[in-house]
Amino acid sequence: MSGDGYPNPGAEENGAMQAEDLDDTFEQDLRNMINDGPRIGPGGSVLPPTSLGVPGPFTGIDLSSPQKTSITSPNITENPTVGSRLANPSGGVDQEETAPPPPETSARVAASPRAPTQGGGSAPVTPSQTASYNANNRGNLGRSDSQDNGSPLHGQPTTSEVARAKLEGLKVWSVSTYKCTRQMVQERLGKASRTVDLQLEAQIEVLRDTQRKYSHILKLARTLTSQFYLVVQTQRSLGDAFGELAAKSPELQEEFGYNADTQKSLCANGEVLLSALNFFTSSVNTLCNKTMEDSLVTVKQYESARIEYDAYRADTESLQLGPKDNTTQTKLQEAQLKYERQKEKFDKLRQDVAVKLKFLDENKVKVMHKQLLLFHNAVAAYFSGNQQALEATLKQFNIRPKVPGENKPSFLEQHH
C-alpha cells in the first residue's frame, strides 16, 4: 500500500512476477537433478549433481527466501558411470553402504547369496555359484524333511512304526471284541456252552446278595442318624427356652428349671449316641461300598476273562473239527496259543476271586460283630437313661464324643 493508505498496484504486480519466476526456477532445478542422478562419494556419502555447481554436500534448495536466485542455465550431460557405480561400487566400498537401490533391485539382491572377499566385504556371486547354492539348500531341506518324517532320532520310533503299532492293536482289539460279543449272544440264545464253577458262582451270588442287604441297612442307619440329630437339636432349643422362661417367670421358676435341666441332660446323652451312630454308619459304609465293591470289581474282571476264555476255546474246537490242510493247521496253532494265554489269565483271576472272597467273609464277620455290639449297647444305654453305661460303651470302642460347636467356623471364616 502507498503512504496515503491506498493500494499500490505496482508493488503487487512486482511480487506476483517474483513468485512466478521462483516457481519456474524450482521446476528447472528439480528436472536437472533427476536427469543428472546422484553421485556417490568416499564413505558412501551423496554428493550434489555437478550441473548445479554447488560445492560441498547437497543440502537442498532454500525456499524461504523470496529473492530470485542467479542460477545460470546448466549444461546437461549424461553420466555413463552412474549405473555401474550402483551395481558394482569400486574402491573397496561395500554394497551395503551405498545409496539404497530401487525396491525391485533390493529384493533381487536380498534373495541372492553373497560370497565373502578377502577385504572383509562381500562380492556378487556368479550364476553358477547361485545354482550350486540353491541345489545344496534343496538337498539340505530334503534331508531335514526326511529326518523329521522317517528317520529315528535318539532311538525313538518313527511315525510309521507308531501308526503300524496302533493299527495292529486296533486289529487285535476288534477281533477280541467281536469274538466275546458273539460268545455272549450265543450263550444268551443257548447256542454256546460256558465254563461254570458251581462253588465259586454260589459264593459270588451270596456276596452280591449280602451287599444289597447291607446297603439297605446303611440307608436305614443314615435315616435314623439324621432324624435323631434333629431330635437332639430340638431338645437343645427346648432346654434353652425353658431356661429363659425360668429366669423371667419367678412364679414358675422351679418347674421351668427342672424341665430345662432334663432337656439339657437328654441333649448331652443324645450327642453321645450320635457319635456312636455316626461311627456305626461310617464302618458299614466302608465295608459295603469299599471292601465289598473291591471284591466285586475283581469278580467282573473274572467274568470278562471267562467270556474271552470260552470264545477262544470255541474257536479252537471249531478249527479242530475242520479240514487238515496247511492253512487250517496254521490257524489252529495260533488259536491254541491264544487259548493257552486266556486259560492262564482265567485261572489266575479265578484264584484271586476265591482268595478275596475268603478274606472278605472273615473281615465282614469281625467288623460287623464289633459294630452290632456297639449299636446295641449304645441304644440300650441311651433309652434306659444309663449315662454311665453309654459313656463306658464309647470308651470301650475308642470313640470320642463330638463336642457341640467343635467344628464351628471361626469369626473370620464366617465373614469370608
Secondary structure, 3 states (H helix, E strand, C coil): CCCCCCCCHHHHHHHHHHHHHHHHHHHHHHHHHHHHCCEECHHHCEECCHHHCCCCCCCCCCCCCCCCCCCCCCCCCCCCCHHHHHHCCCCCCCHHHCCCCCHHHHHHHHHCCEEECCCCCEEECCHHHHHHHHHHHHHHHHHHHHHHHCCCCCCCCCHHHHHHHHHHHHHHHHHHHHHHHHHHHHHHHCCCCCCCCHHHHHHHHHHHHHHHHHHHHHHHHHHHHHHHHHHHHHHHHHHHHHHHHHHHCHHHHHHHHHHHHHHHHHHHHHHHHHHHHHHHHHHHHHHHHHHHHHHHHHHHHHHHHHHHHHHHHHHHHHHHCCCCCHHHHHHHHHHHHHHHHHHHHHHHHHHHHHHHHHHHHHHHHHHHHHHHHHHHHHHHHHHCCCHHHHHHHHHHCCCCCCCCCCCCCCHHHHCC
